[in-house]
Amino acid sequence: MDHERKLKMCLVLAVICSPVLGDEWTADVVKSIDALVGSCVVLPCTVSHPGTYLSTSRLRGIWHRKDKWNENFYHEDSTKILDSFKGRTKLLGNLGQNNCTLEIVQVKDHDNGPFCFRVELVRKDNNEPTKEKFSFVEKCADIKMIHDVPKPKLGPIKTANPGKPYTLTCSVHHTCPSHRPQIKWSRENKDDEITEVHKPIHSGIWEAESILSFVPEEKDDESELICTATFNGGMKSEEKFTLNVKRIENYNHIIIPAVAVAATAVIFGLFCVLMVKKYKKRIQELQSQDGSMWNRMSRLSRRLRPGASGPTPSNQRRSIWSRFSRRPQRNQHDQSPNNANSCGGQTTNKPRFPSPKSQQKSNNYKQDLDDNDDYMNTADLNIYGNV
C-alpha cells in the first residue's frame, strides 16, 4: 500500500510540474533597435510559460552573448558581468510578471550584441539554480548605433489668429523610455499651457511629445519658437519655427488717403469760392466809383470795339478840327485888312478862337467833350446867324 501511495503521489507531481519543467517556455525579444551613442537604450522582452504562476524569487534572468553563455551582459551577481558592461545594465522588468526588459545606459560603439535572454529556476530555500534552464538564442536583439541626435518635429504648421487659442506640438522618437527626452520651449509664459505625452510607437520605439497651447497676439507675428529636446547623457537637438499671426482686417490704408484727398478738395473748393466772392466784390466796388478807371476803360473799349457804329478815330478828329475851323463873324468891325471881309459893302469881324493846343487839358475827358460840343454849337449858331 505504501508503494502504491508513493507512486500515485509521483504521478500527481509529474502532472503538476510537467508544464513548468517542459520545453514550452518562450520569449519574445525585439530583433533590432537603434541606440544613440552616449545615451541609453531599452531592449523590450517578454517571457511566458504554460504552467502556473511563478514568483520572481523562483526565477533568475540573464542576458548573455549568443555563442558564449558565460559572457554575461547582465546578471544579478555583478561579478559575473563583463567588465565593459558593469554598472551600465539593468533588468527593468519583473520576471514574475513575464517582463524581462533590459536597459543599457551610456551606450558605446561596441555595444552591438547580439543580446540573448536566458531564464533559470532557482530553489526557494537557498536561491541556488536548478538544472531547469531555458535560453532563447533563436531570438536575440541586435543594436544599431547612431551618432546623430534625432531632431524633434513640429506640427501642425498653420497661421495663427490673434486672440484665438493656438496649439503647437513638438515630438521626438527615442528608444529609452526609462529616461525619456526632456522637451523645452523657448516660449513659456505664465499663461501658456504645456502638456507632455509619452507613448509607444511600435516595438522598442517611443515618442515623447510636448503640446504648447497659448493665445497669440499681433505682436507675436514673425516671432521665433524653439523646441529643444535633451536626451539622456546631455545630448541636445532643437527645431525652430517662425510664427505667423494674421493681422486684423482694416481699411485704414484706403480710408486715410481718401479722407485726406477729400479734405484737400473741400479746402481748395472753399478757398476758390472765397476768392471768387472777394474779386466780385472788388469789381463791384470799382464799377460803382464815379469817374473810375473802370468806367474810362469801359467807354474806351466801347469806342475801340471792332465793328462798332460811329465815326472812326480819324474821322472823329477830322470832324472836331472842322468844327474848330469854322470861325464865327466878329461882333465888332476889325479895321485890320487881314481880318476884313466885304459883303455888299459891309465888313464883318470874326472872333478868334484859341488853338486847342494852347488850352490846358482837363482830367475829365467826357466833360471836355461835352463843353466843346456846347461851345461849337453856340459858335455854329452865331456863325450861321451872322451869315
GIMOZI-V771010 format. One record per backbone hydrogen bond with DSSP energy under -1.0 kcal/mol. NH is the residue of the N-H (numbers start at 1). CO is the residue of the C=O. E is the energy in kcal/mol with one decimal. If there is no record, write none. Layout:
nh={NH;NH}
co={CO;CO}
e={E;E}
This chain:
nh={5;6;7;8;9;10;11;12;13;14;15;16;17;18;21;26;28;30;33;35;37;38;39;41;42;43;46;47;48;58;59;60;62;63;64;65;71;73;74;80;81;82;85;88;90;92;93;97;98;99;100;102;103;104;105;107;111;112;115;116;118;119;120;121;122;123;127;130;133;134;136;139;141;142;144;146;153;155;160;163;164;166;168;169;170;171;172;174;179;182;184;186;192;193;195;197;199;201;202;205;206;207;208;209;210;211;212;213;214;220;221;222;223;225;227;228;229;230;231;234;237;239;241;243;246;254;255;256;258;259;260;261;262;263;264;265;266;267;268;269;270;271;272;273;274;275;276;277;278;279;280;281;282;283;284;285;286;287;288;292;296;297;298;299;300;301;302;303;304;308;316;317;318;319;320;321;322;323;324;325;339;343;348;358;368;369;370;371;372;373;374;375;376;377;378;379;380;381;382;383;384;385;386;387}
co={1;2;3;4;5;6;7;8;9;10;11;12;13;14;17;48;46;44;142;144;146;107;36;104;175;102;28;98;26;55;56;120;118;74;116;71;68;63;63;77;78;72;82;85;103;101;101;94;95;94;45;43;90;41;88;39;108;110;141;64;62;134;60;132;58;128;123;121;131;119;117;136;115;31;33;35;171;169;244;216;161;214;212;155;210;153;208;206;176;230;228;226;189;213;211;209;207;205;205;202;174;199;172;197;170;195;168;193;166;217;218;243;220;241;239;184;237;182;235;231;229;227;225;223;160;251;251;252;254;255;256;257;258;259;260;261;262;263;264;265;266;267;268;269;270;271;272;273;274;275;276;277;278;279;280;281;282;283;284;289;292;293;294;295;296;297;298;299;300;305;312;313;314;315;316;317;318;319;320;321;336;346;341;355;364;365;366;367;368;369;370;371;372;373;374;375;376;377;378;379;380;381;382;383}
e={-2.4;-2.3;-2.0;-2.4;-2.1;-2.1;-2.2;-2.3;-2.4;-2.3;-2.2;-2.2;-3.0;-1.9;-2.8;-2.4;-3.1;-1.5;-1.7;-2.5;-2.6;-2.1;-2.3;-2.5;-2.4;-3.2;-1.8;-1.9;-2.6;-1.4;-1.4;-1.9;-2.7;-1.7;-2.4;-1.8;-1.2;-2.4;-1.9;-2.1;-1.5;-2.5;-1.6;-2.0;-1.9;-1.8;-1.2;-1.7;-1.8;-2.2;-1.9;-1.9;-2.9;-2.9;-2.4;-2.6;-1.7;-2.1;-2.8;-2.5;-2.8;-2.8;-2.3;-2.1;-2.0;-3.1;-1.5;-3.0;-1.0;-3.0;-2.5;-1.4;-2.8;-2.9;-3.0;-2.5;-3.1;-1.8;-3.0;-2.6;-1.9;-3.1;-2.6;-3.2;-2.7;-2.3;-2.1;-2.2;-1.1;-2.5;-2.6;-2.0;-1.2;-2.8;-2.4;-3.0;-2.1;-3.0;-1.1;-2.3;-2.8;-2.7;-2.6;-3.0;-2.9;-3.4;-3.2;-2.9;-2.3;-1.4;-1.6;-2.4;-1.9;-3.7;-2.7;-2.8;-3.3;-2.7;-3.3;-2.2;-1.9;-2.2;-2.3;-3.1;-2.9;-1.2;-3.3;-2.1;-1.8;-3.0;-2.4;-2.6;-2.5;-2.8;-2.3;-2.4;-2.5;-2.6;-2.6;-2.7;-2.6;-2.3;-2.5;-2.5;-2.6;-2.4;-2.5;-2.6;-2.5;-2.5;-2.5;-2.4;-2.0;-2.4;-2.4;-2.1;-2.2;-2.6;-1.9;-1.0;-2.0;-3.0;-2.3;-2.4;-2.8;-2.5;-1.9;-2.2;-2.8;-1.7;-2.9;-2.4;-2.5;-2.8;-2.0;-2.5;-2.3;-1.7;-2.2;-2.1;-1.2;-2.2;-1.0;-1.2;-2.0;-2.2;-2.5;-2.7;-2.8;-2.7;-2.4;-2.7;-3.0;-2.2;-2.0;-2.5;-2.9;-2.0;-2.3;-3.0;-3.2;-2.3;-2.7;-2.1}
